Amino acid sequence: MGFSSFIAGRITFKSKRTFSKLIVRIAVIGIMLGLGVMILSMAIVRGFKQEIREKIRGFAGDIQVVKFDLNNSYENSPFIADDDFVKQSLKSKLITHISPFATKPGIIKANDEIEGVVLKGVDSHYDWQFFKNALVEGKVIDFKDSVEAQKQIMISRQTADRMKLKTGDDLLMYFVQEPLRKRKFTICGIYSAGVDEVDRTFVIGSLSLIQRLNNWEPYEIGGYEVRATGFDQIRQANSALAATMPVRLKSYTVMESYPTIFEWLELLNVNARVMLILMTIVAVINMISALLIMILERTAMIGMFKALGAANWAIQKIFLYNATYLIGLGLLLGNLFGLGLALFQQHTHFFTLDAASYYMSFVPILIDWKDVVLLNIGTLVICLLVLIIPSSLVAKISPVKSIRFK
């Protein structure tokens, strides 16, 4: 064991001074809280982004393919389903599922209430996993009997509450066209997507009903809903689709469909960066204060070591080693605090949110161990680099004066 590390160990673990101990404890607590808050901030931001992304992706898919025209309304322009395009697209490892759909605006009338909605029509090939997880009451549409499927509808919890409806109730839906058409539906299921823009706007029904209402042929659809292998692969999957897509079609990603939501998610990254910077500054200031107090409190010891021939850098390393021990203790406690609270919330959902404002009813947590490792390493390195400057105060201490005023 070297001279510097030996003395640092004695100072750290066997010191009997009371004032510096208090300051050191405050510094350790500052590092603990700083790292804990940084871990929680990153876990919450990642949790928010994943939860909201998965809700949007679950409802709208990753990519939508529609007819290449200037139609930007909720009512799709029809085109002939292209089985060759679907088969060719599914050969790509970036694409996992493709299903047809169509949308049509309508007006629901029930219990003397009126509500404007958009009917999203799907068929038996639709991936129902998202809606099965989002179901609040009832069941998803059963396509075993195509005629009965046209009479079933799924509405959101938000719409059901506003119109005082429940599963099994009947409602009338009017479609504004020439001539005006109305259809009677039975509510088979009530879902909660957790995204206000979706819950407020859409109801789910049969694709074949929209084909009949619009006088389309059975082989005409409004578009394809495409699912990629993962969120990070959406743009690559969109490029793969473009390579096989007929010229009469166009595609757009879920980020283009819901730009406001994804721009808001990007702002969360800015908030997280600000939080990381502030917490790091707090930890650094605490450690600088503690180090300066420890140096000033041990002025006589420094003078004695200098009189015995110790170099400035050797004495400086004593306090840097001491600071490393303290930072390490703070990091250990910070990990226990941050990860402990994150795991507690992840398993219990103890801390709740207003679903209308935050798209979910609880604070979501997603722990990325890469973030945890980088935060620990970054905090340690930054603190030590910054502490080199105040530790250089050792060089300005005169051995004669420090020993004289011991």
C-alpha positions as CSV (number, residue, x, y, z in Angstrom):
1,M,0.0,0.0,0.0
2,G,1.4,3.4,-1.0
3,F,1.9,6.4,1.3
4,S,-1.1,8.4,-0.2
5,S,-3.6,5.5,-0.1
6,F,-2.5,4.5,3.5
7,I,-3.0,8.0,4.9
8,A,-6.3,8.4,2.9
9,G,-7.6,5.2,4.5
10,R,-6.7,6.5,8.0
11,I,-8.4,9.8,7.3
12,T,-11.5,8.2,5.8
13,F,-12.2,5.3,8.3
14,K,-10.5,6.3,11.6
15,S,-10.8,10.1,11.8
16,K,-12.2,11.4,15.0
17,R,-13.0,14.9,13.8
18,T,-16.6,15.9,14.2
19,F,-17.1,19.0,12.0
20,S,-15.6,17.5,8.8
21,K,-17.6,14.3,9.4
22,L,-20.8,16.3,9.2
23,I,-19.7,18.0,6.0
24,V,-18.6,14.7,4.5
25,R,-21.9,13.1,5.4
26,I,-23.8,15.9,3.7
27,A,-21.6,15.5,0.6
28,V,-22.2,11.7,0.5
29,I,-26.0,12.3,0.9
30,G,-25.8,14.9,-2.0
31,I,-24.2,12.4,-4.3
32,M,-26.7,9.7,-3.2
33,L,-29.7,11.9,-3.9
34,G,-28.1,13.2,-7.2
35,L,-27.4,9.8,-8.6
36,G,-30.7,8.4,-7.3
37,V,-32.7,11.2,-9.0
38,M,-30.7,10.8,-12.2
39,I,-31.4,7.0,-12.3
40,L,-35.1,7.7,-11.6
41,S,-35.3,10.5,-14.2
42,M,-33.9,8.3,-17.0
43,A,-36.1,5.3,-16.0
44,I,-39.2,7.5,-15.9
45,V,-38.4,9.2,-19.3
46,R,-37.7,5.8,-20.9
47,G,-40.9,4.4,-19.3
48,F,-43.0,7.3,-20.6
49,K,-41.6,7.0,-24.1
50,Q,-42.0,3.3,-24.3
51,E,-45.6,3.2,-22.9
52,I,-46.9,6.0,-25.1
53,R,-45.1,4.7,-28.2
54,E,-46.5,1.2,-27.7
55,K,-50.0,2.6,-27.2
56,I,-49.9,4.5,-30.5
57,R,-48.2,1.7,-32.3
58,G,-50.7,-0.8,-30.9
59,F,-53.6,1.2,-32.3
60,A,-52.3,2.6,-35.6
61,G,-49.5,0.2,-36.5
62,D,-46.0,1.3,-37.4
63,I,-46.7,2.2,-41.0
64,Q,-49.9,2.9,-42.9
65,V,-50.1,2.3,-46.7
66,V,-52.8,4.2,-48.5
67,K,-53.7,5.4,-52.0
68,F,-51.4,8.0,-53.5
69,D,-53.7,11.0,-53.8
70,L,-54.4,14.3,-52.1
71,N,-57.0,12.9,-49.7
72,N,-56.2,13.9,-46.1
73,S,-59.6,13.3,-44.6
74,Y,-60.7,10.5,-42.3
75,E,-62.4,8.7,-45.1
76,N,-59.9,6.7,-47.2
77,S,-59.8,6.5,-50.9
78,P,-60.3,2.9,-52.1
79,F,-57.8,0.8,-54.0
80,I,-57.6,-2.8,-55.0
81,A,-55.9,-5.1,-52.4
82,D,-52.6,-6.3,-53.8
83,D,-51.7,-9.8,-52.5
84,D,-48.4,-9.8,-54.3
85,F,-47.3,-6.6,-52.6
86,V,-48.3,-8.1,-49.2
87,K,-46.4,-11.4,-49.8
88,Q,-43.3,-9.5,-51.1
89,S,-43.3,-7.2,-48.1
90,L,-43.6,-10.0,-45.6
91,K,-40.4,-11.5,-46.9
92,S,-38.5,-8.7,-45.3
93,K,-37.2,-9.4,-41.7
94,L,-38.1,-5.9,-40.7
95,I,-41.9,-6.5,-41.2
96,T,-43.9,-8.9,-39.1
97,H,-47.6,-8.2,-39.9
98,I,-49.8,-6.6,-42.6
99,S,-53.6,-6.2,-42.4
100,P,-56.1,-4.2,-44.4
101,F,-58.3,-1.5,-42.9
102,A,-60.5,1.5,-43.8
103,T,-61.9,4.5,-41.9
104,K,-65.2,6.4,-42.2
105,P,-66.5,9.3,-40.2
106,G,-69.9,8.9,-38.5
107,I,-72.2,10.3,-35.8
108,I,-73.3,8.1,-32.8
109,K,-76.7,8.7,-31.3
110,A,-77.7,7.0,-28.0
111,N,-79.5,8.1,-24.8
112,D,-80.3,11.5,-26.3
113,E,-76.6,12.1,-26.8
114,I,-74.7,12.7,-30.1
115,E,-71.0,12.1,-30.6
116,G,-68.9,12.5,-33.8
117,V,-66.5,9.6,-34.2
118,V,-64.4,7.7,-36.9
119,L,-65.2,4.1,-37.6
120,K,-62.1,2.1,-38.2
121,G,-62.9,-1.1,-40.1
122,V,-60.8,-4.2,-39.8
123,D,-61.1,-7.8,-40.7
124,S,-60.2,-11.3,-39.3
125,H,-56.5,-10.7,-40.2
126,Y,-56.2,-7.8,-37.8
127,D,-53.7,-8.2,-34.9
128,W,-56.0,-7.9,-31.8
129,Q,-53.3,-8.2,-29.2
130,F,-53.3,-4.5,-28.3
131,F,-57.1,-4.3,-27.9
132,K,-57.2,-7.5,-25.9
133,N,-54.8,-5.9,-23.4
134,A,-56.7,-2.5,-23.6
135,L,-60.2,-4.1,-23.0
136,V,-62.1,-2.7,-20.0
137,E,-65.3,-4.7,-20.6
138,G,-66.6,-7.3,-23.1
139,K,-64.6,-8.8,-25.9
140,V,-63.1,-8.1,-29.3
141,I,-65.2,-8.4,-32.5
142,D,-65.8,-12.1,-33.5
143,F,-65.3,-12.5,-37.3
144,K,-66.5,-16.2,-37.4
145,D,-69.8,-15.0,-38.7
146,S,-69.2,-12.1,-41.2
147,V,-72.8,-10.9,-41.1
148,E,-72.9,-10.8,-37.2
149,A,-69.4,-9.1,-37.2
150,Q,-70.9,-6.1,-39.2
151,K,-73.3,-5.5,-36.3
152,Q,-70.7,-5.4,-33.6
153,I,-68.7,-2.4,-32.5
154,M,-66.0,-1.5,-29.9
155,I,-66.0,1.9,-28.4
156,S,-63.6,3.6,-26.0
157,R,-64.3,4.0,-22.2
158,Q,-64.3,7.8,-22.8
159,T,-67.0,7.6,-25.4
160,A,-69.0,5.1,-23.3
161,D,-68.9,7.3,-20.2
162,R,-70.0,10.4,-22.2
163,M,-72.9,8.6,-23.8
164,K,-73.8,6.4,-20.8
165,L,-73.3,3.2,-22.6
166,K,-72.1,-0.3,-21.6
167,T,-71.4,-3.6,-23.3
168,G,-74.5,-5.2,-24.8
169,D,-76.2,-1.8,-25.4
170,D,-77.4,-0.9,-28.9
171,L,-76.7,2.4,-30.6
172,L,-77.4,4.1,-33.9
173,M,-74.6,5.4,-36.1
174,Y,-75.2,7.9,-38.9
175,F,-73.0,8.2,-41.9
176,V,-73.2,11.5,-43.7
177,Q,-73.3,10.6,-47.4
178,E,-75.7,10.7,-50.3
179,P,-78.1,9.2,-49.4
180,L,-77.8,9.5,-45.5
181,R,-77.3,6.0,-44.0
182,K,-77.6,4.7,-40.5
183,R,-76.7,1.4,-38.9
184,K,-77.6,-0.2,-35.6
185,F,-74.7,-1.7,-33.7
186,T,-74.3,-3.7,-30.5
187,I,-71.4,-2.8,-28.3
188,C,-69.3,-6.0,-27.9
189,G,-66.4,-4.4,-26.1
190,I,-65.2,-1.2,-24.4
191,Y,-61.5,-0.4,-24.6
192,S,-59.1,2.2,-23.1
193,A,-56.2,2.9,-25.4
194,G,-54.8,5.5,-22.9
195,V,-54.3,8.1,-25.6
196,D,-56.9,10.9,-25.6
197,E,-56.6,11.5,-29.3
198,V,-57.5,7.9,-30.0
199,D,-60.1,7.3,-27.3
200,R,-61.9,10.5,-28.2
201,T,-62.0,9.8,-31.9
202,F,-62.2,6.1,-32.9
203,V,-64.5,3.2,-32.7
204,I,-63.7,-0.2,-34.1
205,G,-66.0,-2.1,-36.5
206,S,-65.9,-4.4,-39.5
207,L,-64.1,-3.6,-42.7
208,S,-66.8,-5.3,-44.8
209,L,-69.4,-2.9,-43.4
210,I,-67.4,0.1,-44.7
211,Q,-67.1,-1.6,-48.0
212,R,-70.9,-2.0,-48.2
213,L,-71.6,1.6,-47.0
214,N,-69.2,3.0,-49.7
215,N,-70.4,0.6,-52.4
216,W,-66.9,-0.8,-52.7
217,E,-66.1,-4.2,-54.2
218,P,-65.1,-6.9,-51.7
219,Y,-61.5,-6.6,-52.9
220,E,-61.3,-2.9,-52.3
221,I,-59.7,-1.5,-49.1
222,G,-58.8,1.8,-47.6
223,G,-55.2,0.9,-46.7
224,Y,-52.7,-1.5,-45.1
225,E,-51.6,-1.3,-41.5
226,V,-48.0,-2.6,-41.2
227,R,-46.1,-3.7,-38.1
228,A,-42.3,-3.5,-37.9
229,T,-40.1,-5.7,-35.7
230,G,-39.4,-2.8,-33.4
231,F,-39.8,1.0,-33.0
232,D,-36.2,1.6,-34.0
233,Q,-36.7,-0.3,-37.2
234,I,-39.7,1.6,-38.5
235,R,-37.9,3.9,-40.9
236,Q,-35.9,1.0,-42.3
237,A,-39.1,-1.0,-42.7
238,N,-40.7,2.0,-44.5
239,S,-37.8,2.0,-46.9
240,A,-38.1,-1.7,-47.5
241,L,-41.8,-1.2,-48.3
242,A,-41.0,1.6,-50.7
243,A,-38.9,-0.8,-52.7
244,T,-41.8,-3.1,-53.5
245,M,-44.7,-0.6,-53.3
246,P,-46.8,0.0,-56.4
247,V,-46.7,3.6,-57.7
248,R,-50.3,4.1,-56.9
249,L,-49.7,3.7,-53.2
250,K,-47.8,5.8,-50.5
251,S,-46.8,5.1,-47.0
252,Y,-46.3,7.1,-43.9
253,T,-44.9,6.2,-40.4
254,V,-46.7,6.4,-37.1
255,M,-44.4,9.4,-36.2
256,E,-45.8,11.3,-39.2
257,S,-49.4,10.3,-38.3
258,Y,-49.1,11.6,-34.7
259,P,-46.4,14.3,-34.9
260,T,-47.6,16.2,-31.8
261,I,-47.2,13.3,-29.5
262,F,-43.8,12.3,-30.8
263,E,-42.5,15.9,-30.6
264,W,-43.7,15.9,-27.0
265,L,-41.7,12.7,-26.4
266,E,-38.6,14.4,-27.8
267,L,-39.0,17.2,-25.3
268,L,-38.8,14.7,-22.5
269,N,-35.2,14.0,-23.6
270,V,-34.4,17.7,-23.1
271,N,-35.9,17.7,-19.6
272,A,-33.9,14.6,-18.7
273,R,-30.7,16.3,-19.9
274,V,-31.4,19.4,-17.8
275,M,-32.1,17.2,-14.8
276,L,-28.8,15.3,-15.3
277,I,-26.8,18.5,-15.6
278,L,-28.4,20.0,-12.4
279,M,-27.9,16.9,-10.3
280,T,-24.3,16.6,-11.4
281,I,-23.6,20.2,-10.5
282,V,-25.1,19.7,-7.1
283,A,-23.0,16.6,-6.5
284,V,-19.8,18.4,-7.6
285,I,-20.4,21.5,-5.5
286,N,-21.0,19.2,-2.4
287,M,-17.8,17.3,-3.0
288,I,-15.7,20.5,-3.6
289,S,-17.0,22.0,-0.3
290,A,-16.2,18.8,1.6
291,L,-12.8,18.6,0.1
292,L,-11.8,22.2,0.8
293,I,-13.0,21.8,4.4
294,M,-11.0,18.6,4.9
295,I,-7.9,20.3,3.5
296,L,-8.2,23.4,5.7
297,E,-9.0,21.2,8.8
298,R,-5.8,19.2,8.2
299,T,-3.4,22.2,7.4
300,A,-1.1,21.1,10.2
301,M,-0.9,17.6,9.0
302,I,-0.1,18.8,5.4
303,G,2.7,21.1,6.8
304,M,4.2,18.2,8.7
305,F,4.2,15.9,5.7
306,K,5.8,18.6,3.6
307,A,8.5,19.1,6.4
308,L,9.2,15.4,6.2
309,G,9.8,15.7,2.5
310,A,6.4,14.6,1.0
311,A,5.8,16.0,-2.5
312,N,2.7,18.2,-3.2
313,W,1.2,15.6,-5.6
314,A,1.6,12.8,-3.0
315,I,-0.3,14.9,-0.4
316,Q,-2.8,16.0,-3.1
317,K,-3.5,12.3,-3.9
318,I,-4.3,11.6,-0.2
319,F,-7.4,13.9,-0.5
320,L,-8.3,12.6,-4.0
321,Y,-8.2,9.0,-2.7
322,N,-10.3,10.2,0.2
323,A,-12.8,11.9,-2.2
324,T,-12.9,8.7,-4.3
325,Y,-13.9,6.6,-1.2
326,L,-16.6,9.1,-0.4
327,I,-17.9,9.3,-3.9
328,G,-17.9,5.5,-4.1
329,L,-20.0,5.4,-0.9
330,G,-22.4,8.0,-2.3
331,L,-22.7,6.1,-5.6
332,L,-23.5,2.8,-3.7
333,L,-26.2,4.5,-1.7
334,G,-27.5,6.3,-4.8
335,N,-27.9,3.1,-6.7
336,L,-29.7,1.5,-3.8
337,F,-32.0,4.5,-3.5
338,G,-32.7,5.1,-7.2
339,L,-33.0,1.4,-8.3
340,G,-34.9,0.5,-5.2
341,L,-37.5,3.1,-5.7
342,A,-37.7,2.4,-9.5
343,L,-38.2,-1.3,-8.9
344,F,-40.8,-0.6,-6.2
345,Q,-42.8,1.6,-8.6
346,Q,-42.3,-0.9,-11.5
347,H,-43.9,-3.7,-9.5
348,T,-46.6,-1.8,-7.5
349,H,-47.5,1.3,-9.6
350,F,-47.8,3.1,-6.3
351,F,-47.3,6.6,-7.7
352,T,-50.3,7.5,-9.9
353,L,-51.0,10.1,-12.6
354,D,-54.0,11.8,-14.2
355,A,-54.6,9.7,-17.3
356,A,-56.3,12.6,-19.2
357,S,-53.1,14.6,-19.0
358,Y,-50.3,12.0,-19.1
359,Y,-51.9,9.2,-21.3
360,M,-51.5,6.7,-18.4
361,S,-52.7,6.2,-14.8
362,F,-49.3,5.5,-13.2
363,V,-45.7,6.6,-13.4
364,P,-44.1,4.2,-15.9
365,I,-40.6,2.8,-15.2
366,L,-38.1,1.3,-17.7
367,I,-34.7,0.6,-16.3
368,D,-31.9,0.5,-18.8
369,W,-28.8,-1.0,-17.2
370,K,-26.6,0.8,-19.7
371,D,-27.9,4.1,-18.4
372,V,-27.2,3.0,-14.8
373,V,-23.6,2.1,-15.6
374,L,-22.9,5.2,-17.6
375,L,-24.4,7.5,-14.9
376,N,-22.2,5.9,-12.3
377,I,-19.0,6.1,-14.4
378,G,-19.9,9.7,-15.5
379,T,-20.5,10.9,-12.0
380,L,-17.3,9.4,-10.6
381,V,-15.1,10.7,-13.5
382,I,-16.6,14.2,-13.5
383,C,-16.3,14.6,-9.7
384,L,-12.7,13.5,-9.6
385,L,-11.7,15.7,-12.6
386,V,-13.3,18.7,-11.0
387,L,-11.8,18.0,-7.6
388,I,-8.2,18.1,-9.0
389,I,-8.4,21.9,-9.0
390,P,-9.4,22.5,-5.3
391,S,-7.0,19.8,-4.2
392,S,-4.2,21.9,-5.7
393,L,-4.7,24.2,-2.6
394,V,-2.2,21.8,-0.9
395,A,0.7,23.3,-2.9
396,K,0.0,26.8,-1.4
397,I,0.2,25.6,2.3
398,S,3.6,26.6,3.9
399,P,5.0,24.0,6.2
400,V,6.5,26.6,8.6
401,K,3.3,28.6,9.1
402,S,1.0,25.5,9.3
403,I,3.2,23.8,12.0
404,R,3.7,27.1,13.9
405,F,-0.1,27.6,14.3
406,K,-1.0,24.0,15.0
